[in-house]
């Protein structure tokens, strides 16, 4: 006799058994010899093998990063006489992005992190400056790697700023280091930060006027998509004017969702803080492309500069929508359907939990084709198949209820409908183990 889901342990009902899932990447034991097999039967043996494999992978990544950094600095040093500091920073970002994208497409033990690579660039640049100073204090020897080091200092965010500062300080203490010039001033936000929002309410364009010593009036754009489990910056770049930044954002969002948008001053610093990219640490989502990797550090450095210039506050959400949504949706659902599923209360609470995750509370009621598609992938990945099917069956009603709360137009609701019933979104894909959260989706 089938056991009622209400009687099954919560953890068994909600999560899939990861043992039934295909392995992602190579086994940590695949390089372990047969002679070591007996040791894997014990916990100490398992831990030893894991540690050994972890060290091997880390050493390989470090070796790849150092080798690529040496090549990068040699190439950039050759062109530094012909470009200014702003062009050098742009070229540094672009070439770092190319290396990182290549590694990301390779085996897991070759996936060098953005932080790991930029640290390698700093270390190699410092070594080149030291070598040049040891031979001569003439600027033509150390100027190339020094300018590259200065470019790194101008793009890295705060959590990497201290290691860079320490490296520069040690160089100045090196014989001949007194000849090294001061680092250029970093980027500054010089005016009002503006933003815009698409018709669905879950996609943002954020722009700030930024000045550097040789580029006094550029605008930096963050295209932020909040349809995944948290907000993701799917595009970021410098543009010559605010109008150019807005045009680029509209092109990325599409005419239906972004055609009538315009920039206005930021009026919710708390929400802005939840949208802008921050330090991901070891929990980086992955799946970046070359352009996203290129701006990985600079987007975060400039986001920090934006937030320093704004008065922080909490996002303007008067109540917790996740707390009140189950009761309100159930009440609405009963008026629409009459009799409800015996487990409706439990299903709705799980649906609400899956809908929000780490999305800002102020965006709870936002609904778009992209967000619906992401919700379906999460549900299929996180829950057992039969329970996931019951949750997905609720999504069309959930979508219509959200529209009553957000004021979404009937035309836009209709565009969401196919994805609420489980159709595959072409930009998101159908692999529920690897959703493309960083895809720049035209809604």
N, C-alpha and C positions, 0 to 999 in steps of 0.2 A: 504494500500500500504506500503510495507516495507520501512523503512527509511534508506537512504544511511548511511553507517558507517562514511563517511566523514562529514556528517552533525551532527552526534551525539556528545554530549559532550565527550571530551577526557576521562574524569574520568569514564564515564559510559561504554565506550567501552573497556577500558583497564582492569580495575579491576573487579573481580567477586564481587557480592553482598555478603558480609560476613554473612548477615542474613540468606542466603540460605545454608551456610556451617554448618556441624554438629559441635556441641559444643565440645571443647577440655577440658577434665577435668570436675570436678563438678562445678555447678553454684555457684557463690559467695553468693547467697541468699538461698542455699539449707538448711542451718541450721537456717534460720530465722523463728521464730514462726509465727503462723497465726495472733497473736495479733499485730504483727508488719506490717502486710500486707498493712494497710492503709498508713503507713508512706512511703512506697516505691513509692507511687504515686507522691511524690514531690521530687525535686532534692536534698534538704537537707537530706531527708530520704534515698535516694539512696546512697548518699555520706557517710552517717553515717553507713549504712549497709556494704558498701564496706570497710570502715575503720575498723569496728568491725571484719569482716571476715579476713581482712589482718592481724590484730593483733593476731587473734586466730591461723592462720597458722604460723605466725612467731614464736609465743610462742611454738607451737608444734615442729617446726623444731629445735628451740633452745634446747628444752628439750631432743629431740632425740639425738642431737649432744653431749650434755653434758653427757648424760648417756653412750653413746657409747665411748666417750673419756675417761671416768673413767674406763670402762672395758678394753679399749685398753692399757692404761697406766699401769694398774695392771698386765696385761699379759706380756707386754714388760719389765716391771721392774723385773719380775721373771727371765727373760732370759738374762738380761744385763750382769750378771757376766760371762756368757759363750760366749759372742760374742764381736767383736770389734766395733768401731764406724761406720765403713763403712757397716758392716753387719746389725747394728742396723738401720741405715738410710734406707737400702734396705727393711728391715722387716717393718719399719714404713710405708714406701710408699705402700708396698704390702697390708698391713692390712687396711690402709686408703682407698685404692682402692676397697677392698671388701665391706666395709661399704657403700661407696658412690654408688657403683653399685647396692647394695640391695635397697637402698632408691630410686634410680632412677627408678627402676622397680615397685615401689609401688605407692600409691596415691600421688597426687600433693602436698598435705600438709605435706608429709613426705620426700619430695625431698630436702634434705639438700645439700647446695652448697659446692664445694671444699673449698672455702675460709671460709665459716661458720664453717665447721668441723675442719679445722686446727686451727682456732681461739679458738674453744672449747678445743682442745688438749692443746694449750698453757695455757689457763686459768686453766685447771685441773692440769696440770703439775706444774704450779706455786703454786697452793694451796697445792699440795702434798709436795713440797719442803719447803714451809712455815711451814706446820704441823711438818715435820721432824726436822727442825731447832728449832722449839719451844720446842721440847722434848730433843734434843741433837744435838751438832754440829758434832758428829761422822759421818764420810762419809758413813757408811753403811746404814744410815737412809735416807739421801737425794740424794745419788749418782744415784740411778735408775731413778727417775723422772728428775733429773738434766741432765743426759745424754740424755734422751728423748727430753728435751727442747733444748739441744744443737744440736741434730739431726734435729729438726724442723728448727732451725736457719740456718742450712746448706743446706736446700732444698727450703726454701720459696723465692719467687722473691721479687723485691724491694718494691712493694706496701704493702707487709706484713712484710717487714723487720723492719720498725719503730715500729709497735706494739710489735714485739718480743723483740726488743732492749729495749723498755720502760719497758716491763715485767721483763727482766733480771736486769735492773737498779733498779727497785723497790725491787727485791729480795735481791740485794746487800745492800740495805739500811735497810733491815729487821734485827732484832737482830740475830747475828750469820752469817749474809750474807757475812761477810768478809772472811769466810772460803771457799766460793764457788770459784772454779778455773776459769781461763779464758776460754772463749769458744774457741774451736778449730778453726783454720783458715778455711774459706770457700773454696769451689772448685775453681780451677784456670784453665784457658785454657793455656796450656803450649807449644803449637806448632801451626803449620799451619792448618787452617780450610780448609777442602776439600769438594767437592761435586760432584755429578753425576746426570745425567738426563736420563729419559727413551726415547725410540724411538719416542714416540708421543710428547715429549717435555713438558708435563704437570705434571710429577711426578719427585720429587727430593729426592735424598739421601744426607743428609748433616751430616758430621761427624767432631768431634773436639777431640783432645787429652786433657783429663781432669785429674788433679791431686788433690787428697785430702790427708790429713796427712797420712792415712794408706793405700791408694790405689794410688800410684804415677803415674801409666801409664795405664789408661783405656781410651777407646774411647766411646764417647756418640753419638748416631745416632738419627737423626730426619728423619722420612719418611714422606715427605710432598706431599700431593695430592692437585693440584690446579684445579680440575675438577668441584668442586661445585661453589657456588656463591662467595667464597673466598678461599684462601689456608687453608687446614686443616692438622694438624699433626696427621696422622692415626696410627703411631707407634713411640715410642721413648724408648730407653733403653741404658744401658751401655754394652759394649762388650770389650773383652780383647785386641783385636787388630783392626786395620783399616780393615784388610782383613776379619775378622769375621763380622764386621759391614757391609761391602759391600756385603758379602754373604747373610746376613739376609735381606738386602734391596732387593737384586735380588729375593730372595724367595718370598717376599711380592708382588713384581711387576709382576713376571712371566718371563719365558724365552723369550717370543716373544718381550716384551717391554724392558726388562732389561738385557737380557742374555749377551750382548756384552759390558756392561757398565764398566767403571773404574773411580776411584776417580782422581780428578785434583784440583789444588788450586782454591779457590774462586776468580773469576775475575770480579764480579759485586756485590760489597757490597750493593748497593742500592736495587737490586733485592733480595739479601739474607735477607735484613731487612724486605722486604714485605712477605717473605715466612715463617720466623721463628715465632713460637707462641708468643703471647703477652697477655696482660691483656684483658679479655673479659668483666669484670664487670657483670652487671645484664643481659647483652645480650648474655650470654653463649648459644651456639647452642644446647647443650645437645646430647643425644644418645651415650655417651661414654660407653665403656665396662670397666670391672674391670681393665685390664691392662692399658688402657688409663687414667682412673682415678688415678691409682697408680703413674703415672709419670706426672700428671697434673701440679703440682707446680715445680717439679725438672726440667722438660723440659723447663719451662719458666725462671727459675733461670739461667740455663746454657745458654739459648739463650741470655739473657742479658749479660752474661760474654763473649760470642762470639762477640757480637756487640761492647762491650767496647774495644775490642782488634783490631777492624778493622776500617780502615778509611772510614767513611760514605760518601756516594755519592748517586746521583740519579741513578735509574735504567737506563740502557743504551738503551732507546727507543727514537730515534731522533724526531719522530713526534707522535702525538696522533692518534693511529690507529682507535679509536672509532669515531673520527671526519671525517676521510677520508674514512672509510670502506663503508658507505652507497652509496656514489657516485661511488666508484670503483666496488662494487659488482653489483650495478644496471647496470653499463656499461657492465660488464662481462655477466650478466644474459641476457641482450638484445641480445648479440651475440650468446648465447646458445639457447634462446627460440624464438627470434623474438618479437612478440607482448607480452607485459607484462600485468599483472593484472592491472585494472584501479586504484587500490589503492596500487600499487607496492611500490611507494615511502614511503608511511606511513608504510606499512608492514615491509619493510626492516629496517626502522629506529627503529621500535619497536623490531625487531629481534636482531639488533645490541645492543640495550640497554639491552635486556634480556641475551645476550651472555656474556657480560662483567661483569656487576654488580661491585663486589669488587676484581676481579681477577687482578693481576698486568698487566699493559699495555704491558709489554714485552712478555706476554704469550697470547696476544689476538689471534694470528693466530694458536695457538695450537689446535689440534683436536684429540680426542680419543673416543673409544666406551663409556667409562665412562662419559666423558664430554657431549657427545651427549645425553646420557640417562638422565643426570641431567638437561640439557637444556629443554628436553621434559617435565619433571616433573614440572619444574618451570613455563613453559609456560601454562601448563594445570591448574596449581594452581592459576596463577596470572591474566589470561585473561578469558573473557567470552568464552564459549565453541566454538561457531562458529568462533570467531576471532582466538582463539588458534589453531583450525584446519587449518586455512589459514596460520598461521605462521609455523606450523609443516610441511605443504606441501612444504614450502621453504627450509627446513633443508637439504635435499639431495643435492640440488644445492649449498647451503651455505657450506656444507662439502667439496664439490669438489673445490669450490673457495678457501676455506681456505688451501686446500692441494696445490694449485698452489702457494700460498704465502709462505707456510712453507716448501715446498719440501717433504711433506709426501709421502712415497712410495705407489704405487698402491696396494700392498698387505695389507698395514695398512689401506688405505682408504676403502678397501673392508671389513675389520673387523669392521669399523665404520658404514657401510651402514645399517645394520638391526636396529640399535638404532636411526639412523637419521630418520627412517620411523615410529618410535614409539614403537618398540619392547621393552619389559620389560627386563631390565638388572637384572640378578639374584642377584647381590650384592647390587643393589640400591632399588629394589622393585617397586611397582606400586602405592603406596600411595603418592599422590602429596602433601598431607598436612604434611607428615613426611618423607622427603627424608633422606636416611641414608648417610649423608655426611661424616661421620667418618668411614665408612666401608673401610677396607683395601682390595682394589680391585686388583685382578690379571687380568691384561689387556691382 
